[in-house]
Amino acid sequence: MSVLTTHSASPIAVVAYSVDLGSATAWQAGSFAGGIISIPTGSTLTSLTFYHSDTEDGTYLPLHDASGTATTLTCAADKSYVQPQDCNSAVHLKVVGNAAGTINWSGKTL
């Protein structure tokens, strides 16, 4: 379960990602119109793959775009990225990365 707090009128989730889906933390994205993913300084993360579920404790499936391509994000430490648009319709999300660690996610409320 992710931790959601309010900061500067924008909810923030500190999300644990892992190299395996079972160790990744879920966060509720369904109440938001997009989000920003920030990679902490010193992170070795270079890629994220997104998974979705209708319930937080449900089965997470790989998220694909309309053409069937997996929803991924190439990233680097000390940078922020707009969450992939395909994630905007998801209710709950998890991410799997090339290494374990945390990312910061902030969402814009609807």
Wavefront OBJ file of the C-alpha trace (Angstrom):
o trace
v 0.000 0.000 0.000
v 1.389 3.410 -0.877
v 1.495 6.328 1.506
v -0.542 9.299 0.315
v -0.054 12.695 1.934
v -0.920 16.235 0.939
v 1.900 18.592 -0.022
v 1.390 21.887 -1.844
v -2.201 20.867 -2.647
v -0.931 17.857 -4.587
v -1.108 14.266 -3.295
v 2.256 12.537 -3.197
v 2.923 8.803 -3.134
v 6.321 7.366 -2.339
v 6.160 4.186 -4.391
v 8.435 1.180 -3.958
v 9.349 -0.448 -7.241
v 11.137 -3.722 -7.626
v 12.484 -6.070 -10.261
v 9.455 -8.283 -9.563
v 5.767 -7.343 -9.481
v 5.054 -9.022 -6.133
v 7.417 -6.689 -4.252
v 6.194 -3.468 -5.907
v 3.778 -1.141 -4.068
v 0.441 -0.174 -5.549
v -0.872 3.360 -5.664
v -4.326 4.682 -6.428
v -4.218 6.649 -9.656
v -7.926 6.569 -10.528
v -8.843 9.845 -8.826
v -6.234 11.839 -10.709
v -5.861 13.400 -14.143
v -2.256 12.406 -14.742
v 0.830 12.582 -12.618
v 4.515 13.365 -12.360
v 7.083 10.659 -11.612
v 10.297 11.855 -9.970
v 13.397 9.674 -9.776
v 15.546 10.385 -6.689
v 19.176 11.459 -6.912
v 21.519 8.467 -6.860
v 18.953 6.012 -8.212
v 20.201 3.380 -10.676
v 16.756 3.143 -12.268
v 16.704 3.397 -16.077
v 13.317 1.886 -16.982
v 9.836 1.372 -15.549
v 7.086 -0.945 -16.819
v 3.519 -0.222 -15.680
v 0.902 -2.699 -14.432
v -2.730 -2.022 -13.519
v -5.586 -3.485 -11.492
v -9.160 -2.440 -10.693
v -8.547 -3.077 -6.982
v -5.470 -2.430 -4.852
v -5.149 -6.068 -3.794
v -6.237 -7.459 -7.179
v -4.343 -9.142 -9.977
v -2.033 -6.696 -11.752
v -1.789 -7.043 -15.509
v 0.736 -5.409 -17.837
v -0.616 -2.111 -19.151
v -0.588 -1.806 -22.959
v -1.519 0.992 -25.331
v -4.158 0.626 -28.072
v -1.628 -0.991 -30.432
v -0.602 -3.614 -27.851
v 2.737 -2.076 -26.894
v 3.687 -2.318 -23.201
v 3.532 0.980 -21.318
v 7.095 1.804 -20.241
v 9.167 4.812 -19.261
v 12.884 5.275 -19.866
v 14.232 7.350 -17.005
v 17.281 8.548 -15.094
v 18.137 9.706 -11.577
v 17.416 13.279 -10.485
v 14.790 13.828 -13.211
v 10.987 14.140 -13.312
v 8.679 12.790 -16.015
v 5.039 13.157 -16.979
v 3.372 9.818 -16.322
v 2.599 7.972 -19.595
v -0.851 8.936 -20.863
v -1.943 5.274 -20.995
v -1.751 5.234 -17.170
v -4.389 7.957 -16.837
v -7.307 5.502 -17.127
v -5.900 3.045 -14.565
v -7.465 2.738 -11.106
v -4.405 1.257 -9.340
v -0.853 1.085 -10.686
v 2.358 -0.767 -9.899
v 5.730 -0.363 -11.579
v 8.549 -2.808 -12.153
v 12.018 -1.404 -12.754
v 15.467 -2.645 -13.673
v 16.468 -2.224 -9.994
v 14.722 -1.895 -6.631
v 14.089 1.447 -4.924
v 11.481 4.191 -4.653
v 10.023 6.868 -6.897
v 7.939 9.886 -5.970
v 4.579 10.276 -7.703
v 2.417 13.361 -7.527
v -1.032 13.461 -9.063
v -3.256 16.253 -10.229
v -6.722 15.834 -8.730
v -9.721 15.772 -11.031
l 1 2 3 4 5 6 7 8 9 10 11 12 13 14 15 16 17 18 19 20 21 22 23 24 25 26 27 28 29 30 31 32 33 34 35 36 37 38 39 40 41 42 43 44 45 46 47 48 49 50 51 52 53 54 55 56 57 58 59 60 61 62 63 64 65 66 67 68 69 70 71 72 73 74 75 76 77 78 79 80 81 82 83 84 85 86 87 88 89 90 91 92 93 94 95 96 97 98 99 100 101 102 103 104 105 106 107 108 109 110
